[in-house]
Amino acid sequence: MKRVFAVYTTGAIVDSIKALFESIVPDCRLVNIVDDGLIQDVIEAGGVTSRLAARLMRYFEAAAAGGADVIFNTCSSVGDVASRARAFFDVPILKIDEPMAVEAVRRAESIGVLATLSTTLDPTMRMIRSQAEQAGRSVSVHEGLADGAFQALVAGDRSEHDRIIEEAAAKLAGDVELIVLAQGSMARMEDTLEEKTGRIVLSSPESGVRAVRERLA
């Protein structure tokens, strides 16, 4: 049986990712490596420091040593580290949000990145621009920060989390054709935000897991 090691910087999406694997890739063994304090350290540092990058690399090393057929990076804030790590491992490292970025570039010329953490905005915007360059497309990328939403989610106030995101999406919608949701924890709001903004809205978890299935095949 194929093995997928998923690496998390928070415990917030572990259950939803497990459910997606059970539905989409039921014939693999999913192993979860969870450091539920890493994202908080990234937030406090204002980004991924060399020490935090080394910490993440150790999880990738553990996954490779554990016999991973695919390493699945689930956090957009550390996406740049995952990209650089590919050069050091024979095991493929897939990023949860990369398929979303590819689809966004294919479908729109003006793209909004909606995030609940400022540390996620720049890595996601860079990834979209990189995908556009690889595809030979010209896109404009706009940022939208749902400030306070992540903290509301951590505090267990889901309604406040959703309200902040809806407000930020409404402001962003006037400038873009399509909105990408930079955090996997926002995925359940995809349909609601499409209805409220009238824009195409993309989230990462399902397309990311489908990419894992394709890679294993």
Beta strands, then each sheet from edge to edge (+ up, - down):
strand 1: 2-8
strand 2: 28-34
strand 3: 70-73
strand 4: 93-95
strand 5: 110-115
strand 6: 140-145
strand 7: 178-181
strand 8: 200-202
sheet 1: 2+ 1+ 3+ 4+
sheet 2: 6+ 5+ 7+ 8+
end
